Amino acid sequence: MLSYLILSYLVFPELSLTGYELELASELAFTLDDKRLLPLIESAIKHKIVIAVGVPLLVSDVIHIAIVIISAEGDVSSYSKMHLHTGEEEFITEGTSHYLVKVQSSNGELNIANAICADITHPIHAQTCNELGANIYMAGVLIGQNGYATDVRFLESYSSDFNMLVAMANHNQPTGIWTPIGKSAIWFEGKLIACANETEDALVVAEKSDRHWVGYVVEL
């Protein structure tokens, strides 16, 4: 578990830096010391935020679908997708460990769990994160129209069953062979508190005030 003081945590969709191009994953793969991450590291330090961005990641000679997590101090770590969609195993190796980020904010300690796409359809993933101490569950995803209703039911249930703020960042433009539906969203206590539409480029934001979370959308 990584621990530091932070005010904002910004999560992007699955494979957001390269697009969903698994056939090219070995060519596009990042490493944790990749020079292509330098602009994001500089931005995280400058603006005092955590940036969690999706990449194919080379770890010990295998490729993972991962979230690279850049701290406000410029430290770089990662979480690798633990549950793969059918067919991804041809190109990708699944991760084996949950990853939480502990932050100290003006509202006290927050433990942020990371998830990637198919992870959210396995309740054991969210349950284990909660048992490890997570009170926020952040997912970078790629969801199309056919899967959206089912997937958001999982996320909504996690927000009530495990008493977590739950957030999902989805693509809103075609990537690879897929046409995502956008509609990034946030839930708290089983209720939707913020949701983008299908096409707008936006930040979907949750802010904590005392014990309550308030959500809103900022169009970019």
Secondary structure, DSSP 8 states (H G I E B T S, - for coil): -EEEE-SEEEE--TTTTT-S-GGGHHHH-B-TT-GGGHHHHHHHHHHTEEEEEEEEEEETTEEEEEEEEE-TT--EEEEE-SS--TTGGGT--------EEEEEETTEEEEEEEEEGGGGG-HHHHHHHHHTT-SEEEEEE--BHHHHHHHHHHHHHHHHHS--EEEEEE--S-BTTB-B----EEEETTEEEEE--SS--EEEEEEEETTEEEEEEEE-
